[in-house]
Amino acid sequence: MIRHSACASLFVAVLAFSAPLPALAADAPGKARVIFQVSDADPAKWNLALNNAKNVQTDLGAANTEIEIVAYGPGIGMLKADATVANRVVDAMAAGVKVVACENTMSNQKIKREDMIDKIGYVKAGVVELMQKQREGWAYIRP
């Protein structure tokens, strides 16, 4: 009798822990989150990052995504007001892409906020921003 009762209890416990938890199942889908690194002084790479961001929004739907582009080091030129891709950056931001510049790079290169595209964001350290987003589960892409 004790053996039967122990087996029944074990069976119930296994069933309880193998069933999906409703709260976790409901939270699973969420938004696709991706962060792009731009650290090259190559306009072709800048365009590639912008194309990738647009493709993610097109394929998954802008409402279903959170996209951030982080520019630092030589890639900071992408976010200057006179950059060859400045209009595309503005378009990406209008479509919901967050674009940020590394303040450490700006300081080292003597670049002022007035030199940059209006309405971009700023982070203290681009590399740290990438690390934090990856720790939070964001996909990381370096075109």
DSSP file (Angstrom, degrees, kcal/mol; ACC not computed):
  #  RESIDUE AA STRUCTURE BP1 BP2  ACC     N-H-->O    O-->H-N    N-H-->O    O-->H-N    TCO  KAPPA ALPHA  PHI   PSI    X-CA   Y-CA   Z-CA
    1    1 A M     >        0   0    0      0, 0.0     4,-2.2     0, 0.0     5,-0.2   0.000 360.0 360.0 360.0 -42.8    0.0    0.0    0.0
    2    2 A I  H  >  +     0   0    0      1,-0.2     4,-2.4     2,-0.2     5,-0.2   0.905 360.0  52.4 -64.5 -40.6    2.8    2.4    0.9
    3    3 A R  H  > S+     0   0    0      1,-0.2     4,-2.2     2,-0.2    -1,-0.2   0.917 109.7  48.6 -61.4 -44.1    4.6    1.5   -2.4
    4    4 A H  H  > S+     0   0    0      1,-0.2     4,-2.2     2,-0.2    -1,-0.2   0.906 112.0  49.0 -62.3 -43.4    1.4    2.3   -4.4
    5    5 A S  H  X S+     0   0    0     -4,-2.2     4,-2.2     2,-0.2    -1,-0.2   0.886 111.0  49.8 -64.8 -40.5    0.9    5.6   -2.6
    6    6 A A  H  X S+     0   0    0     -4,-2.4     4,-2.4     2,-0.2    -2,-0.2   0.904 111.3  49.0 -66.0 -41.7    4.6    6.7   -3.2
    7    7 A C  H  X S+     0   0    0     -4,-2.2     4,-2.4     2,-0.2    -2,-0.2   0.905 111.0  49.9 -64.3 -41.5    4.3    5.8   -6.9
    8    8 A A  H  X S+     0   0    0     -4,-2.2     4,-2.2     2,-0.2    -2,-0.2   0.908 111.2  49.0 -64.1 -41.8    1.1    7.8   -7.2
    9    9 A S  H  X S+     0   0    0     -4,-2.2     4,-2.2     2,-0.2    -2,-0.2   0.909 111.7  49.0 -63.9 -42.3    2.7   10.8   -5.5
   10   10 A L  H  X S+     0   0    0     -4,-2.4     4,-2.4     2,-0.2    -2,-0.2   0.907 110.2  51.6 -63.4 -42.2    5.7   10.6   -7.7
   11   11 A F  H  X S+     0   0    0     -4,-2.4     4,-2.2     1,-0.2    -2,-0.2   0.917 110.4  48.1 -60.8 -44.9    3.5   10.4  -10.8
   12   12 A V  H  X S+     0   0    0     -4,-2.2     4,-2.3     1,-0.2    -1,-0.2   0.900 111.2  51.2 -62.9 -41.7    1.5   13.5   -9.8
   13   13 A A  H  X S+     0   0    0     -4,-2.2     4,-2.0     2,-0.2    -2,-0.2   0.912 109.4  50.0 -63.5 -43.1    4.8   15.4   -9.1
   14   14 A V  H  X S+     0   0    0     -4,-2.4     4,-1.5     1,-0.2    -2,-0.2   0.920 111.7  48.4 -62.4 -44.0    6.2   14.5  -12.5
   15   15 A L  H  X S+     0   0    0     -4,-2.2     4,-1.2     1,-0.2    -1,-0.2   0.904 109.7  52.6 -62.3 -41.3    3.0   15.7  -14.2
   16   16 A A  H  < S+     0   0    0     -4,-2.3    -1,-0.2     1,-0.2    -2,-0.2   0.892 114.0  41.5 -63.4 -40.6    2.9   18.9  -12.3
   17   17 A F  H  < S+     0   0    0     -4,-2.0    -1,-0.2     1,-0.2    -2,-0.2   0.676 112.0  54.8 -84.1 -16.6    6.5   19.9  -13.2
   18   18 A S  H  < S+     0   0    0     -4,-1.5    -1,-0.2    -5,-0.2    -2,-0.2   0.661  86.4  94.5 -90.3 -15.2    6.2   18.8  -16.9
   19   19 A A  S  < S-     0   0    0     -4,-1.2     2,-0.1    -3,-0.2    -4,-0.0  -0.531  86.3-107.1 -74.4 140.0    3.2   20.9  -17.7
   20   20 A P        -     0   0    0      0, 0.0    -1,-0.1     0, 0.0    -2,-0.1  -0.393  30.6-118.3 -66.2 143.8    3.9   24.3  -19.2
   21   21 A L     >  -     0   0    0      1,-0.1     4,-2.4    -4,-0.1     3,-0.3  -0.726  16.1-139.2 -83.0 127.0    3.4   27.2  -16.9
   22   22 A P  H  > S+     0   0    0      0, 0.0     4,-2.1     0, 0.0     5,-0.2   0.867  99.7  52.1 -55.8 -41.3    0.8   29.6  -18.3
   23   23 A A  H  > S+     0   0    0      1,-0.2     4,-1.4     2,-0.2     5,-0.1   0.903 112.0  45.8 -65.0 -40.6    2.6   32.8  -17.4
   24   24 A L  H  > S+     0   0    0     -3,-0.3     4,-1.1     1,-0.2    -1,-0.2   0.909 111.2  51.9 -69.5 -40.7    5.8   31.6  -19.1
   25   25 A A  H  < S+     0   0    0     -4,-2.4     3,-0.4     1,-0.2    -2,-0.2   0.888 109.0  51.0 -62.5 -38.4    4.0   30.5  -22.2
   26   26 A A  H  < S+     0   0    0     -4,-2.1     4,-0.3    -5,-0.2    -1,-0.2   0.831 112.0  46.7 -69.2 -31.4    2.2   33.8  -22.6
   27   27 A D  H  < S+     0   0    0     -4,-1.4    -1,-0.2     1,-0.2    -2,-0.2   0.636  89.7  89.6 -84.1 -14.1    5.5   35.8  -22.3
   28   28 A A  S  < S+     0   0    0     -4,-1.1    -1,-0.2    -3,-0.4    -2,-0.1   0.880  81.2  50.7 -56.2 -50.2    7.5   33.6  -24.8
   29   29 A P  S    S+     0   0    0      0, 0.0    -1,-0.1     0, 0.0    -2,-0.1   0.972  75.3 139.2 -58.9 -68.6    6.7   35.4  -28.1
   30   30 A G        -     0   0    0     -4,-0.3     2,-0.3     2,-0.1    -2,-0.1   0.099  62.2 -44.4  55.7-173.5    7.6   39.0  -27.3
   31   31 A K        -     0   0    0     34,-0.0     2,-0.5     1,-0.0    34,-0.2  -0.636  54.3-115.2 -88.9 146.9    9.4   41.3  -29.6
   32   32 A A  E     -a   65   0A   0     32,-2.8    34,-2.6    -2,-0.3     2,-0.5  -0.715  35.6-160.0 -76.9 127.5   12.5   40.3  -31.6
   33   33 A R  E     +a   66   0A   0     -2,-0.5   106,-2.9    32,-0.2     2,-0.4  -0.952  15.6 170.4-119.0 127.1   15.4   42.4  -30.3
   34   34 A V  E     -ab  67 139A   0     32,-2.5    34,-2.0    -2,-0.5     2,-0.4  -0.996  16.8-160.3-138.4 140.3   18.5   43.0  -32.3
   35   35 A I  E     -ab  68 140A   0    104,-3.0   106,-2.5    -2,-0.4     2,-0.4  -0.978  10.6-153.7-121.7 132.2   21.5   45.3  -31.8
   36   36 A F  E     -ab  69 141A   0     32,-3.0    34,-3.0    -2,-0.4     2,-0.5  -0.871   5.6-145.9-106.9 135.5   23.8   46.2  -34.7
   37   37 A Q  E     -a   70   0A   0    104,-2.4     2,-0.5    -2,-0.4    34,-0.2  -0.871  14.2-177.2 -98.7 129.1   27.5   47.2  -34.2
   38   38 A V  E     +a   71   0A   0     32,-2.7    34,-2.0    -2,-0.5    37,-0.1  -0.941  25.4 140.8-124.8 108.3   28.9   49.8  -36.6
   39   39 A S        +     0   0    0     -2,-0.5     2,-0.3    32,-0.2    36,-0.2   0.159  43.4  94.4-133.6  17.3   32.6   50.4  -35.9
   40   40 A D        -     0   0    0     34,-0.2     2,-0.4    35,-0.2    38,-0.2  -0.866  69.6-135.2-112.3 147.6   34.1   50.7  -39.4
   41   41 A A  S    S+     0   0    0     -2,-0.3    34,-0.1    36,-0.1     3,-0.1  -0.178  70.9 117.1 -88.6  41.0   34.7   53.9  -41.4
   42   42 A D    >>  -     0   0    0     -2,-0.4     4,-1.9     1,-0.1     3,-1.0  -0.929  56.2-156.5-117.6 110.3   33.3   52.2  -44.5
   43   43 A P  H 3> S+     0   0    0      0, 0.0     4,-2.6     0, 0.0     5,-0.2   0.804  96.3  61.1 -55.4 -29.5   30.1   53.6  -46.0
   44   44 A A  H 3> S+     0   0    0      1,-0.2     4,-2.0     2,-0.2     5,-0.1   0.898 105.5  46.7 -64.4 -38.4   29.3   50.2  -47.5
   45   45 A K  H <> S+     0   0    0     -3,-1.0     4,-2.5     2,-0.2    -1,-0.2   0.868 109.8  54.1 -69.1 -36.6   29.2   48.7  -44.0
   46   46 A W  H  X S+     0   0    0     -4,-1.9     4,-2.2     2,-0.2    -2,-0.2   0.946 110.8  45.5 -60.8 -47.6   27.0   51.6  -42.9
   47   47 A N  H  X S+     0   0    0     -4,-2.6     4,-2.9     1,-0.2    -2,-0.2   0.883 110.6  54.2 -63.5 -38.2   24.6   50.9  -45.7
   48   48 A L  H  X S+     0   0    0     -4,-2.0     4,-2.8     2,-0.2    -1,-0.2   0.920 108.2  48.8 -62.6 -43.7   24.7   47.2  -44.9
   49   49 A A  H  X S+     0   0    0     -4,-2.5     4,-2.3     2,-0.2    -1,-0.2   0.920 113.5  47.0 -61.3 -43.8   23.7   47.8  -41.3
   50   50 A L  H  X S+     0   0    0     -4,-2.2     4,-2.2     2,-0.2    -2,-0.2   0.897 112.7  49.4 -65.9 -40.2   20.8   50.0  -42.4
   51   51 A N  H  X S+     0   0    0     -4,-2.9     4,-2.7     2,-0.2    -2,-0.2   0.924 110.7  50.6 -63.0 -44.5   19.7   47.4  -45.0
   52   52 A N  H  X S+     0   0    0     -4,-2.8     4,-2.3     1,-0.2    -2,-0.2   0.920 110.3  49.3 -59.7 -44.9   19.8   44.7  -42.3
   53   53 A A  H  X S+     0   0    0     -4,-2.3     4,-2.0     1,-0.2    -1,-0.2   0.918 112.4  47.8 -61.0 -43.8   17.8   46.7  -39.9
   54   54 A K  H  X S+     0   0    0     -4,-2.2     4,-2.6     1,-0.2    -1,-0.2   0.900 110.2  52.5 -64.6 -40.5   15.2   47.5  -42.6
   55   55 A N  H  X S+     0   0    0     -4,-2.7     4,-2.9     2,-0.2     5,-0.3   0.892 107.3  52.0 -63.4 -39.9   15.1   43.8  -43.6
   56   56 A V  H  X S+     0   0    0     -4,-2.3     4,-2.5     1,-0.2     5,-0.4   0.939 112.5  45.6 -61.0 -46.3   14.4   42.7  -40.0
   57   57 A Q  H  X S+     0   0    0     -4,-2.0     4,-2.0     1,-0.2    -2,-0.2   0.899 114.4  48.7 -63.8 -40.1   11.5   45.2  -39.8
   58   58 A T  H  < S+     0   0    0     -4,-2.6    -2,-0.2     2,-0.2    -1,-0.2   0.932 117.0  40.4 -65.5 -46.4   10.1   44.1  -43.2
   59   59 A D  H  < S+     0   0    0     -4,-2.9    -2,-0.2    -5,-0.2    -1,-0.2   0.874 130.5  25.4 -73.4 -38.1   10.3   40.4  -42.4
   60   60 A L  H  < S-     0   0    0     -4,-2.5    -3,-0.2    -5,-0.3    -2,-0.2   0.618 113.8-105.1-102.4 -15.3    9.1   40.5  -38.8
   61   61 A G    ><  -     0   0    0     -4,-2.0     3,-1.7    -5,-0.4     4,-0.2   0.396  21.4-107.4  92.0 129.2    7.1   43.7  -38.8
   62   62 A A  G >  S+     0   0    0      1,-0.3     3,-1.3    -5,-0.2    -1,-0.1   0.837 119.7  57.4 -57.6 -34.9    8.2   46.9  -37.3
   63   63 A A  G 3  S+     0   0    0      1,-0.2    -1,-0.3    -6,-0.1    -2,-0.1   0.683 105.4  52.4 -70.3 -16.3    5.7   46.5  -34.4
   64   64 A N  G <  S+     0   0    0     -3,-1.7   -32,-2.8    -7,-0.2     2,-0.3   0.304 104.4  68.0-101.1   8.0    7.3   43.1  -33.6
   65   65 A T  E <   -a   32   0A   0     -3,-1.3     2,-0.4   -34,-0.2   -32,-0.2  -0.917  53.6-159.5-131.9 153.3   10.9   44.3  -33.3
   66   66 A E  E     -a   33   0A   0    -34,-2.6   -32,-2.5    -2,-0.3     2,-0.4  -0.990  26.4-178.2-124.3 120.8   13.2   46.5  -31.2
   67   67 A I  E     -a   34   0A   0     29,-0.4    31,-2.8    -2,-0.4     2,-0.4  -0.969   8.4-179.5-126.4 135.0   16.3   47.5  -33.2
   68   68 A E  E     -ac  35  98A   0    -34,-2.0   -32,-3.0    -2,-0.4     2,-0.5  -0.999  12.2-158.5-133.5 137.0   19.3   49.5  -32.1
   69   69 A I  E     -ac  36  99A   0     29,-2.6    31,-2.9    -2,-0.4     2,-0.5  -0.972  10.2-163.2-112.8 125.7   22.3   50.6  -34.1
   70   70 A V  E     -ac  37 100A   0    -34,-3.0   -32,-2.7    -2,-0.5     2,-0.5  -0.945   3.8-167.1-112.0 121.5   25.4   51.5  -32.0
   71   71 A A  E     +ac  38 101A   0     29,-2.5    31,-1.7    -2,-0.5     2,-0.3  -0.920  21.3 144.7-110.2 131.9   28.2   53.5  -33.8
   72   72 A Y    >   +     0   0    0    -34,-2.0     3,-1.7    -2,-0.5     5,-0.1  -0.945  46.8  15.9-153.3 172.7   31.6   53.9  -32.2
   73   73 A G  G >  S-     0   0    0     -2,-0.3     3,-2.0     1,-0.3     4,-0.2  -0.269 131.7 -13.4  56.6-144.5   35.3   54.1  -33.1
   74   74 A P  G >  S+     0   0    0      0, 0.0     3,-1.1     0, 0.0    -1,-0.3   0.725 132.5  70.4 -60.5 -20.4   35.8   54.8  -36.8
   75   75 A G  G X  S+     0   0    0     -3,-1.7     3,-1.9     1,-0.2     4,-0.3   0.584  71.8  88.6 -72.5  -9.3   32.1   54.0  -37.4
   76   76 A I  G X  S+     0   0    0     -3,-2.0     3,-2.0     1,-0.3    -1,-0.2   0.786  70.9  74.7 -60.4 -26.8   31.0   57.2  -35.6
   77   77 A G  G X  S+     0   0    0     -3,-1.1     3,-1.3     1,-0.3    -1,-0.3   0.746  80.2  72.7 -58.0 -23.6   31.2   59.0  -39.0
   78   78 A M  G <  S+     0   0    0     -3,-1.9    -1,-0.3     1,-0.3    -2,-0.2   0.796  98.4  47.3 -59.4 -28.6   28.0   57.2  -39.9
   79   79 A L  G <  S+     0   0    0     -3,-2.0    38,-2.7    -4,-0.3    -1,-0.3   0.318  82.5 115.0-103.1   8.0   26.1   59.5  -37.6
   80   80 A K  B X  S-E  116   0B   0     -3,-1.3     3,-2.1    36,-0.3    36,-0.3  -0.527  75.6-119.8 -75.5 147.8   27.6   62.8  -38.6
   81   81 A A  T 3  S+     0   0    0     34,-2.9    35,-0.1     1,-0.3    -1,-0.1   0.782 114.1  48.0 -58.7 -28.4   25.1   65.3  -40.1
   82   82 A D  T 3  S+     0   0    0     33,-0.4    -1,-0.3     4,-0.1    34,-0.1   0.257  83.3 129.9 -98.3  12.8   27.2   65.4  -43.3
   83   83 A A    X   -     0   0    0     -3,-2.1     3,-1.6     1,-0.1     4,-0.3  -0.297  69.1-120.6 -65.5 150.6   27.6   61.6  -43.7
   84   84 A T  T 3  S+     0   0    0      1,-0.3     3,-0.2     2,-0.1     4,-0.1   0.750 115.5  43.5 -63.1 -23.1   26.7   60.0  -47.0
   85   85 A V  T 3> S+     0   0    0      1,-0.1     4,-2.4    -7,-0.1     3,-0.3   0.247  77.7 113.4-105.5  12.2   24.0   57.9  -45.2
   86   86 A A  H <> S+     0   0    0     -3,-1.6     4,-2.3     1,-0.3     5,-0.2   0.890  78.2  49.6 -53.6 -44.9   22.6   60.7  -43.0
   87   87 A N  H  > S+     0   0    0     -4,-0.3     4,-2.2     1,-0.2    -1,-0.3   0.883 110.8  50.3 -63.2 -37.5   19.2   60.6  -44.9
   88   88 A R  H  > S+     0   0    0     -3,-0.3     4,-2.5     2,-0.2    -1,-0.2   0.871 108.7  52.0 -68.5 -35.8   19.0   56.9  -44.5
   89   89 A V  H  X S+     0   0    0     -4,-2.4     4,-2.4     2,-0.2    -2,-0.2   0.929 109.8  49.1 -64.3 -44.3   19.8   57.1  -40.8
   90   90 A V  H  X S+     0   0    0     -4,-2.3     4,-2.2    -5,-0.2    -2,-0.2   0.913 111.5  49.8 -60.5 -43.3   17.0   59.7  -40.4
   91   91 A D  H  X S+     0   0    0     -4,-2.2     4,-1.4     2,-0.2    -1,-0.2   0.904 109.5  51.4 -62.0 -41.8   14.6   57.4  -42.3
   92   92 A A  H  <>S+     0   0    0     -4,-2.5     5,-2.5     1,-0.2     3,-0.2   0.915 110.2  48.7 -62.6 -42.9   15.6   54.4  -40.1
   93   93 A M  H ><5S+     0   0    0     -4,-2.4     3,-1.6     1,-0.2    -1,-0.2   0.900 108.2  53.9 -64.1 -39.3   14.9   56.4  -37.0
   94   94 A A  H 3<5S+     0   0    0     -4,-2.2    -1,-0.2     1,-0.3    -2,-0.2   0.800 106.1  54.5 -63.7 -27.5   11.5   57.5  -38.4
   95   95 A A  T 3<5S-     0   0    0     -4,-1.4    -1,-0.3    -3,-0.2    -2,-0.2   0.432 131.7 -92.6 -86.2   0.1   10.7   53.8  -38.9
   96   96 A G  T < 5S+     0   0    0     -3,-1.6   -29,-0.4     1,-0.3     2,-0.4   0.493  78.0 140.4 106.2   3.7   11.4   53.1  -35.3
   97   97 A V      < -     0   0    0     -5,-2.5     2,-0.5    -6,-0.2    -1,-0.3  -0.676  46.9-136.7 -81.4 129.7   15.1   52.1  -35.3
   98   98 A K  E     -c   68   0A   0    -31,-2.8   -29,-2.6    -2,-0.4     2,-0.5  -0.745  21.3-167.5 -85.0 130.8   17.0   53.5  -32.3
   99   99 A V  E     -c   69   0A   0     -2,-0.5    22,-3.4   -31,-0.2     2,-0.4  -0.982   7.3-178.2-124.7 125.3   20.4   54.9  -33.3
  100  100 A V  E     -cd  70 121A   0    -31,-2.9   -29,-2.5    -2,-0.5     2,-0.3  -0.940  15.8-148.0-129.9 148.6   23.1   55.8  -30.7
  101  101 A A  E     -cd  71 122A   0     20,-2.2    22,-2.5    -2,-0.4     2,-0.6  -0.848  26.3-114.7-110.5 147.5   26.6   57.3  -30.8
  102  102 A C  E  >  - d   0 123A   0    -31,-1.7     4,-2.1    -2,-0.3    22,-0.2  -0.716  16.8-157.9 -82.7 119.3   29.4   56.5  -28.4
  103  103 A E  H  > S+     0   0    0     20,-3.2     4,-2.5    -2,-0.6     5,-0.2   0.810  91.6  59.8 -69.1 -29.7   30.3   59.5  -26.3
  104  104 A N  H  > S+     0   0    0     20,-1.6     4,-2.5    19,-0.3    -1,-0.2   0.940 108.2  44.9 -61.6 -45.7   33.7   58.1  -25.5
  105  105 A T  H  > S+     0   0    0      2,-0.2     4,-2.5     1,-0.2    -2,-0.2   0.926 111.9  52.3 -62.8 -45.0   34.5   58.0  -29.3
  106  106 A M  H  <>S+     0   0    0     -4,-2.1     5,-3.1     1,-0.2     4,-0.3   0.913 111.3  47.1 -58.8 -42.9   33.0   61.5  -29.7
  107  107 A S  H ><5S+     0   0    0     -4,-2.5     3,-1.0     3,-0.2    -1,-0.2   0.931 112.7  48.6 -64.1 -46.2   35.2   62.9  -27.0
  108  108 A N  H 3<5S+     0   0    0     -4,-2.5    -2,-0.2     1,-0.3    -1,-0.2   0.842 117.1  42.0 -63.4 -34.1   38.4   61.2  -28.3
  109  109 A Q  T 3<5S-     0   0    0     -4,-2.5    -1,-0.3    -5,-0.2    -2,-0.2   0.332 111.3-119.4 -96.2   6.7   37.7   62.4  -31.8
  110  110 A K  T < 5 +     0   0    0     -3,-1.0     2,-0.4    -4,-0.3    -3,-0.2   0.888  58.4 156.4  57.7  42.1   36.7   65.9  -30.6
  111  111 A I      < -     0   0    0     -5,-3.1     2,-0.2    -6,-0.2    -1,-0.2  -0.843  28.5-151.1-100.5 134.7   33.2   65.5  -32.2
  112  112 A K    >   -     0   0    0     -2,-0.4     3,-1.6     1,-0.1     4,-0.4  -0.658  26.9-114.3-101.7 159.7   30.4   67.7  -30.7
  113  113 A R  G >  S+     0   0    0      1,-0.3     3,-1.6    -2,-0.2    -1,-0.1   0.831 116.1  65.3 -59.5 -31.6   26.7   66.8  -30.6
  114  114 A E  G 3  S+     0   0    0      1,-0.3    -1,-0.3   -34,-0.0     4,-0.1   0.733  96.6  57.3 -63.8 -20.8   26.1   69.7  -33.0
  115  115 A D  G <  S+     0   0    0     -3,-1.6   -34,-2.9     2,-0.1   -33,-0.4   0.591  97.8  83.7 -82.1 -11.3   28.1   67.8  -35.6
  116  116 A M  B <  S-E   80   0B   0     -3,-1.6   -36,-0.3    -4,-0.4     2,-0.1  -0.446  92.8 -84.9 -98.2 164.2   25.8   64.8  -35.4
  117  117 A I    >   -     0   0    0    -38,-2.7     3,-1.3    -2,-0.1    -1,-0.1  -0.412  57.8-101.5 -61.0 135.6   22.4   63.9  -37.0
  118  118 A D  T 3  S+     0   0    0      1,-0.2    -1,-0.1    -2,-0.1     3,-0.1  -0.285  99.1  16.6 -59.6 144.5   19.6   65.4  -35.0
  119  119 A K  T 3  S+     0   0    0      1,-0.2    -1,-0.2    -3,-0.1   -20,-0.2   0.508  84.4 135.9  73.2   8.9   17.6   63.2  -32.7
  120  120 A I    <   -     0   0    0     -3,-1.3    -1,-0.2   -41,-0.1   -20,-0.2  -0.424  52.6-119.0 -74.0 165.1   20.1   60.3  -32.4
  121  121 A G  E     -d  100   0A   0    -22,-3.4   -20,-2.2    -2,-0.1     2,-0.4  -0.517  19.7-139.2 -98.4 172.3   20.7   58.9  -29.0
  122  122 A Y  E     -d  101   0A   0    -22,-0.3     2,-0.3    -2,-0.2   -20,-0.2  -0.989  12.8-172.0-135.2 141.7   23.9   58.8  -27.0
  123  123 A V  E     -d  102   0A   0    -22,-2.5   -20,-3.2    -2,-0.4   -19,-0.3  -0.959  30.1-126.6-128.0 150.3   25.5   56.2  -24.8
  124  124 A K  S    S+     0   0    0     -2,-0.3   -20,-1.6     1,-0.3     2,-0.4   0.944  98.5  13.3 -60.3 -49.4   28.6   56.6  -22.6
  125  125 A A     >  -     0   0    0    -22,-0.2     4,-2.1     1,-0.1    -1,-0.3  -0.968  62.4-156.7-135.8 117.0   30.4   53.6  -24.1
  126  126 A G  H  > S+     0   0    0     -2,-0.4     4,-2.1    -3,-0.2     5,-0.2   0.883  96.5  52.4 -58.9 -41.8   29.3   51.8  -27.3
  127  127 A V  H  > S+     0   0    0      1,-0.2     4,-2.3     2,-0.2    -1,-0.2   0.900 109.1  49.7 -63.8 -40.8   31.0   48.6  -26.3
  128  128 A V  H  > S+     0   0    0      2,-0.2     4,-2.8     1,-0.2    -1,-0.2   0.884 107.5  54.9 -65.8 -38.0   29.3   48.5  -22.9
  129  129 A E  H  X S+     0   0    0     -4,-2.1     4,-2.4     2,-0.2    -2,-0.2   0.924 109.0  48.2 -59.1 -44.5   25.9   49.2  -24.6
  130  130 A L  H  X S+     0   0    0     -4,-2.1     4,-2.2     1,-0.2    -2,-0.2   0.921 112.3  49.0 -61.7 -44.4   26.5   46.1  -26.8
  131  131 A M  H  X S+     0   0    0     -4,-2.3     4,-2.2     1,-0.2    -2,-0.2   0.925 111.7  48.2 -61.8 -45.6   27.5   44.0  -23.8
  132  132 A Q  H  X S+     0   0    0     -4,-2.8     4,-1.5     1,-0.2    -1,-0.2   0.915 111.5  49.1 -64.5 -43.1   24.4   45.1  -21.8
  133  133 A K  H  <>S+     0   0    0     -4,-2.4     5,-2.6     1,-0.2    -1,-0.2   0.909 111.1  50.0 -64.5 -40.6   22.0   44.4  -24.6
  134  134 A Q  H ><5S+     0   0    0     -4,-2.2     3,-1.6     1,-0.2    -1,-0.2   0.902 107.9  53.3 -64.3 -39.1   23.5   41.0  -25.2
  135  135 A R  H 3<5S+     0   0    0     -4,-2.2    -1,-0.2     1,-0.3    -2,-0.2   0.829 105.9  55.0 -62.1 -31.6   23.2   40.2  -21.5
  136  136 A E  T 3<5S-     0   0    0     -4,-1.5    -1,-0.3    -5,-0.2    -2,-0.2   0.428 129.0 -98.0 -82.8   1.0   19.5   41.2  -21.8
  137  137 A G  T < 5S+     0   0    0     -3,-1.6  -104,-0.2     1,-0.3    -3,-0.2   0.531  71.0 150.6  98.4   7.0   19.0   38.6  -24.6
  138  138 A W      < -     0   0    0     -5,-2.6    -1,-0.3    -6,-0.2  -104,-0.2  -0.463  50.0-115.0 -71.2 143.2   19.3   40.9  -27.6
  139  139 A A  E     -b   34   0A   0   -106,-2.9  -104,-3.0    -2,-0.1     2,-0.5  -0.548  30.5-141.7 -72.0 145.1   20.7   39.3  -30.8
  140  140 A Y  E     +b   35   0A   0   -106,-0.2     2,-0.4    -2,-0.2  -104,-0.2  -0.943  21.6 177.7-117.0 129.4   24.0   40.8  -31.9
  141  141 A I  E     -b   36   0A   0   -106,-2.5  -104,-2.4    -2,-0.5  -107,-0.0  -0.997  14.3-173.4-133.6 133.1   24.9   41.5  -35.5
  142  142 A R              0   0    0     -2,-0.4  -104,-0.1  -106,-0.2  -106,-0.1  -0.893 360.0 360.0-122.3  99.8   28.1   43.1  -36.9
  143  143 A P              0   0    0      0, 0.0    -1,-0.1     0, 0.0  -105,-0.1   0.517 360.0 360.0 -66.3 360.0   27.6   43.6  -40.6
